[in-house]
Each structure stands twice: as C-alpha cells, then as structure tokens.
Amino acid sequence: TVNFILKKSHDEQLSFLSFSTLLNRLIESAPIITLNHDSDFVYTTAITCLWLLLTIATVIIRFNNKIAVNLNDNWLLLSIIIFISYFFLPDSIATGGYVSMRIALYGFLLLILWIAMQPLNKYIFMIIF
C-alpha cells in the first residue's frame, strides 16, 4: 500500500470499487463475514451498529467529562486514517486482490482496540450488556 502511494506505478493492473460498494461493505462489516454472506450480513451489520454506538457514546461521554486527548487516542486516529485510505486505495494491485477488505479489517481492529482501552462508563456498560 505504501509502495502504491509513493510510486503510483502505471504498469500494474489496478481495479477500484465504487464508493457505494465500499460503503456497503463497511456498513455490513464485510471483512468479518465468514462463509455465507446472506446469513452472516445480518449479524455483522448489527455488530457494526454496536461499534458505532460504542464509539459515539465514548466520544460524547469524554466530551461531557472534559477528558483531554490521551495516548490511547492514537488508535482512533490510526483507525480514521485507515478508513479514509480505504476509500482511495485500489481493491486489487497486480496479482494481489481484496486489498480494500484487508484495509477495512485493520480499521475495525484498531477501532475495537481504541474502544477496549476506554474506561467503562455505566452507559457504555448498558450498551454492551
């Protein structure tokens, strides 16, 4: 990926997915769908909603408690950078495919890591359980 950004080689076969396809894959958490898309996307979409609720709740609680930026927020920043690059990088480069799915997976993992490092508030605890 870094090689693509720095070189921008035109010798390689590149294919890009449409914005709507990428957004749909992000909403349904396509990187964690295992065997059957038709049955798994219901659960993965619910998981995406849970991650979104936890992220919004954490940001709101931290804003209300006037918690400053700390070292753990680097994971959120990295996650945002990866999700932004997800929309701009190609889905296949030369013989490597599913690049966007792999990038989205790293974005989700870093977002989960950031959420896990936040102190549990009673509202966040109610969302989880």
PyMOL commands that set and color helices and strands:
alter all, ss='L'
color gray80, all
select helices_A, chain A and resi 2-7+19-27+30-32+37-64+73-88+99-116+122-128
alter helices_A, ss='H'
color red, helices_A
select strands_A, chain A and resi 14-15+92-93
alter strands_A, ss='S'
color yellow, strands_A
deselect
rebuild
show_as cartoon
